[in-house]
Amino acid sequence: MKKAILSVLLLSAVIASPASANYFSNPQVGVNLNVGSAPNPTPSQLRLLGESRSVIAENVVPAAPAYVAPPAETYVAPPPAETYVAPPPVAETTTVQTPRDFMVFFDFDRSNLTPEAREIVARAVDTAKQTGSVHIVVTGHTDTVGSRRYNQALSERRAMSVKREMMRDGFNGAMIATLGRNFSEPLVPTGPGVREPQNRRAVIDLGTPPVAMLEME
């Protein structure tokens, strides 16, 4: 009697259970199969369900990767500019040339020296002593007034006047030669009979300075 009652209760429980309790879960397909009273899905329904899931998966936009800021560049200062250093100034060498020619002037038709002429002769003697001149030539000149013969003698007297003055200043007369050029070598070219003060002159030529000879030991 007890076994009959237990069988009736179990049958009632099965009948009263909902159809959902008869579903079987299939994780590989992604659906629940009804193994009870509910109808199972057909193969075409399963294929459409899988395609719909693929489309949904394709339309899912992947999330953008997180933005990572690039490392900041380290500023490197440029090397300091080279400081321009000006080269030292080159010392200029000033060459003082000793005059070798001195010129004295005379009054018209005169051979005596003026005070200004004597000062020039004295400077010529000092220079000759400093440079060691050993051969001096004094040349007299005239303007174009008068004959060549007369002016030749006048030019010679003027040269002698300069030589005597140099000897009075202490220079050896044996080292002085004199010449007369009349009006053949004018300082300022003119026609005949012209009184030109610059042509009435005497030129003191100290010559080439002597070359020092080294004594060979």
Stockholm file with secondary structure:
# STOCKHOLM 1.0

chainA/1-217         MKKAILSVLLLSAVIASPASANYFSNPQVGVNLNVGSAPNPTPSQLRLLGESRSVIAENVVPAAPAYVAPPAETYVAPPPAETYVAPPPVAETTTVQTPRDFMVFFDFDRSNLTPEAREIVARAVDTAKQTGSVHIVVTGHTDTVGSRRYNQALSERRAMSVKREMMRDGFNGAMIATLGRNFSEPLVPTGPGVREPQNRRAVIDLGTPPVAMLEME
#=GR chainA/1-217 SS CHHHHHHHHHHHHHHHSCGGGGEEEETTTTEEEECSSSCCCCHHHHHHHHHHHHHHHHTCCCCCCCCCCCCCCCCCCCCCCCCCCCCCCCCCCCCCCCCCEEEEECCTTCCSCCHHHHHHHHHHHHHHHHHTCCCEEEEECCCSSSCHHHHHHHHHHHHHHHHHHHHHTTCCGGGEEEEECTTSSCSSCCCTTCCCGGGSEEEEECCSCCCCCCCCC
#=GC SS_cons         CHHHHHHHHHHHHHHHSCGGGGEEEETTTTEEEECSSSCCCCHHHHHHHHHHHHHHHHTCCCCCCCCCCCCCCCCCCCCCCCCCCCCCCCCCCCCCCCCCEEEEECCTTCCSCCHHHHHHHHHHHHHHHHHTCCCEEEEECCCSSSCHHHHHHHHHHHHHHHHHHHHHTTCCGGGEEEEECTTSSCSSCCCTTCCCGGGSEEEEECCSCCCCCCCCC
//
